[in-house]
Amino acid sequence: MLGIIIGIGAVVAMVSLGQGATASVQAEIASLGTNVLIIVPGATSVGGVRGGLGTVSTLTVDDADDIESKVQSITTVIYAARSVLQVISENRNWSTVVLGTTPEFIDVRNWPIAQGNFFTQSDLNSAAKVAVLGKTVTQNLFEPGEEVVGAQIRIRNVPLRVIGILESKGQSITGQDQDDLVVVPFSTAERKVFGTQFLGTVGIILVATQSRYEIPVVVEDIKELLRTRHRLYDADEDDFTIRTMEDIEKTVAGASRTMMLMLMSIASISLIVGGIGIMNILLVSVTERTREIGLRMAVGAKRRHILLQFLIEAIIMTIIGGILGVAAGIGGARLLTTMVGWPTIISSQAVAAAFLFSVAVGLFFGLYPANKASKLNPIEALHYE
């Protein structure tokens, strides 16, 4: 039964882990909003040399403003630029992502403020030297209990006043710490912190629509607008890329499904090994109980009675192994959540399917020994030593 226990336990644990990961990804995508479009610079060709996505910044603040004013069914448009820089607070420093964006950032990203406030439109217009910190940056720059809001930090020798702290978001789809960032007004970032050769260039534009149903139409309208603004001919490829949350969700869900199926296939090998073990044990049992089988046949047992006897024995062994395996799988999934922090969801369908599969394994591998036992000649069986 050990092979059955290990196989069923592994299948249940892997399915729980896969479903937990998928649910975690879906929750993270939902936090961005299913009605949000992401526009990033696309591939470009300069002098016959082709660059990859984001090689050249082809998006601008004017692009974002035009999208907001000219495309229908849009509620909010934000733009941003980012860079990895050293942040200093007195005698502490931390390398983190510095994001220059607009005041609507927390609304589109659905990201609440834990302490203080987010910067305003007037801060953006005046390029105010203010910053909002993520939880990870706060923990690495300040002591526990220390007053953070109102404190001063420096980025590239530019003093910035901390006006707020974001709620913790945890890891992203790619495993990056979303709380490891500093958010500043976009104008402050490009004029005082980052420094840029061309003012007004952005690294990403996020567009929120009224609902997810308008997304296909909005995508086409944005493509047409940006191609016109960037003076692209019909034969030219887009120098930007538009992604939707649904596209990202399908990609991640497909990858998770493939990984889960692969893990289940590996775990199922244990079930096959366990089934072969049961078949071998029953074959030995048939040999050892040959006289008993002959005696039963001599007093009137029919072939179907012998067949049923050995099949029931095989099924009982796999049922017990299946029950113990399900318990081991649930326990393993809970242990992963407790010790490693991986999200797991116990699927009742997976538990039922694994249990029924274990019974099917017993039935399949018990059939040959049971059939062999039922075909024994009663006279030869009684004389067997």
N, C-alpha and C positions, 0 to 999 in steps of 0.2 A: 504493500500500500504506500510505501514511502515515495515512490516515483509519482503516484497519483497525487499525494499530498503536496509535494514540491511543485508539480505542474499546475495544479489548480490554484495553489497559493500565489505562484508567480503570475499567472494569467489575471487573477483578480487584482493583485497589487499593481500590475502594469496598466490595466484598464483604468483603475482608479487614479493613477498618476497622470495618465494621458488626458482623462476627462477633467481633472483638476487644472492641468496646464492650459487646456483649451478654454475652460471657464475663466481662468485668470486673464488670458489674452483678450477674451471677449469683454470682460469687465473694463480692462484698460482702454480698449478701443471705444467702448461706450462712454468712458470718461472724457474722451476727445470729442465725442458726438458723432453719430452716424450721418449727420447732415453736414459734415465738414470736408472741404476739399483742400488738398495740399498742392501748391504750385511751387516747383523748384526749377532752377536753371537746368536746361537740357544740354545735349551734346552740341558742340559747335565745330565749325571748320574754318580755320584761318590760314590763308596761303597754302591750301592743300593739306594742312596738318589737322587731323581730326582729334578733338579733345573729348573726354568723357563727360558724364553728367556733373555739372557744377564746376567744370574746369574754368569757365569764364562766367562772371555774374551777368546774366542777361536780363535780370528783373530789376525794376526800379520802383521808387515810391510813387511816381506818376502812374505806373502800370496799376498799382493797387488802388489808387484814387479813381482811375478811369473805370476799373472793374466795379467799384462800389457805386459809382454814379451812373454807369451806362448799362449794366447788366441787371435784368429783372430778377425778382424772387431771392434777392440776397439781403441778409440781415446785418452781417458784420464782416468787415475785411480787416485783417491785421497783417503787418509785415514785420520781419525781424532779420537781424544779422547776428552772428555769433563768433566767438573766438575763445580759445583756451588761454587764460592769463593767470598771473600770480596775484592773489589778493592778500593784503597785509592789514593786520590789526594789532597795533603796538608791537609786541615782541613775537607775535605768531603770524604765520603765513600759510597759504593753502592754494594749490593750483586747481582751478575750476573753470567751468564754462561760464562766460559772461555773455548774456543775451541782451541785445538792444532791441526793444519792441515798442508797442503802443499800449495805451491804458486799457484797451479792450482785451488784452492778452488773457487775463484771468477769467473773463466771461466765455471766450471761445474754448479755452482749455478746461473750463469748469474746475478752476483751481482756487479754493477759498484761501483767505488770509487768516493765519493763526493769531498774529499779533500785529498791531499798528495798522497801516493803510498801504494801498498800492498808489503809485504815482498817478497824477491827473493829466488832463490835456494841457493845462497851463505849464506843468513841469516839462512836457514834451516840447511845447512851443518855445520855452525859454532855455531849453537844454540844461535843466536844473541838475545839480550834482547830488542826486539822490539814488538810493539803491534798495532793492528788496532781496532778501536772502532766502535760499532754500534751507531746509533743516540740517542737511549734512554740512554745509558751509558754516552754519551757525555753531554747530557742535565742535567744529575744528578750529574756529577762530575765537570762541568765547568760552569762559568757564561756566559750569552749571550754576544757574541762579544769577549770573551776571546780567545787568540791564543791557539788552542788545539794541532795542529801538532807541534811536537818538545817538548811538555810538558812531564813531567815524572809522571808515576803512579807506585804504588807498589801493588804487589799481594804476600801475604805470605812473606813480607819483601824483595821481589825480585824487584829491580827497573827496570822498563821497559820504553823505550822511545816510545811515540806515533808517528807513521809515517804516519797514514792515518785514514780517517773516511769513513765508508761505506754509500752508499745511503740508504734511508729509504725503508724498505720492508713491514712494517705493520704486521698484525696478520697472524699467520699460520692457517692451516686447523683446528687445535685443539684449536685455540683461544689464543695461546701463542704469546707474542711479539717477533718477529724475530730480532728486532733491539736491544734487550736487551742482548748483548753479547760482548765479547772481543776475538779477534782472534790473536793467537800467533803462531810462528813456532812450529811444532810438537816436534822437538828435544828440544826446549826451555821448552815446557810444561812438557815433561816426565822427563827431567834431572834437571830442576831448579824450576819449579812451582808446578806441581802435586806431583812428587815423585812417584815411582812405584816399586813394588817388582820384576817385570820382564820387562826389557827394550824391546821395540818393540811391545808391545801388543796394539791393537787399539780397539776402540769401534764401529767403522763403516767404511765401505769401499764403496765409490761411483764409479761406472763404467759408463762411457759415451761411447755409441756405435756410429758407423758412421751414422746409421739411425735406426728408430724404427723397421724396418723389420728384422734386424739381431738379435733382442732381444731373440726370442725363442732358436735359435742355441747357442748364447752366454751364456744364462742361463745354458743350458745343459753342455757346455764346462767348465764353471766355477765350476759347481757342481762336475764334474768328477775330475777336478784338485784339488779342495779343499779336497775332500774325500781321494784322494791319498796322499796329503800333510799331512793330519791329521790322516793318517793310520786307516781309518775306514773300517771295514769288511762289507760284503754285508748285513749282518743282522742288522748292526748298523744304527741308525737313523742319519740324518745330524746333526752336532753340529753347524750349521749356518742356517740362513734364508735369502733367496733372494726375494726381493720385487721389483716390477716394478711400474712405475707411473700409468700405465693403471689399475693395480690391485687396487691401492689406489683410483684412480678416480672412478672405478666402485663401490667400497664399499661406498664411500662418496655420489656418485650420487644415489645409491640405498637407503641409509638412508634419503637423502633429499627428494626423491620421496615418500617414506613411510610417512614421516612427513607431506609433502604437502597434500597428499591424506587424511590423518587423519584430518588435519585442514579444508580441503574442505568439508569433511563429516560433521564435526561439524557445519560449516557455512551453509551447505545446510539445516540443521534443520530449520533455520529461513525462508527459502523459503517454506518449507512444512507448517510451521505455518502461513505464509502469505497467502498461497493458501487456507488453511482451513478458514482463516478470510474472504477472498474474497467469498468463497462458502457460508458462513453464511450470509454475507451481501446481496448476491444475493437472497438467500432463503427468507430473510426478505423483499427484494424488490419485489419478486414475490407475496408474501402475500399482501403487501401494494398496489400493482398495479393489483390485480385480476380483478377489474371492467374494467380497461383500456384494459387488455388482452382480456376479454370477448367482449368488444366493437370492438376491432380491428378484432377479429374473425367474429363478426356479420356482418361487412361490407366487408368481403371477404379475410382477412388475412389467409394464410394457416399455417399449423404447422411449416413448414420450416422457414417461416418469423419470427415467434415468437422465434423459436430456435436460429436463426441467430442474432436476436436483442440482446438477453441476452448474447450470446457468444461474440459478438462484444463488449459489455459493459465490460465483464470480461477481454477480451484481451487488451482493451484500458487501463484499470486500471493497468494491469501488465506491459504493454509497458511503461507507464509513470513511474511506480515504477522501471522498469529495467533501464531506462535512468538515473533516479536520482541515482539509486544504482551504476551504472557504474561510474558516476561522483564522487560519494562518495568514491568508491574503489580506483580510480586513485588519488583523493585528499589525502586519507589516506596513500597510498603508498608513495606519494611525501613527506608527513609530516613525515613518518618514516625515510626516507632518510635524510631530513633536520634536524630533531630534535635528532634522535638517531644515525644516521650515517649508518643504515643498508642498504646494496645495494638492490635496487629493479629494476626490469625490467617489464615494462607494456607490457603484451602479447596481441596482437590483437586477436589471436585465443581464448585466455581465455575470453576476453571481449565479443567476438561474441558468444562463447558457453554459457556464463552466461546470456547474453541477450536473446538468443533463448530458454534457459531453463526457463527463467521467463515467456516468451510467452507460452511455453508448460504447465507451472504450471497454468496459467490463463485458458488455453483451457481445461485442465483436470478437474480443480476444478469448472469451470464454466459450464461444460457439464451437471451435475446433476440438478442444478437449472433451466438451460435453458430447459432441457428435461421435467422437472416437469411443467414448465410454458406452454410448447407447448402442453401438454396433458390435459390441463384444458378443462372442458366442457363449451362451450360458454353460455348456458342458466344458468348454476350454477354460472359462473363467473359474469354474469350481475346482478344476484340477490344477489351477495356476499356483505355483509356489514362489 
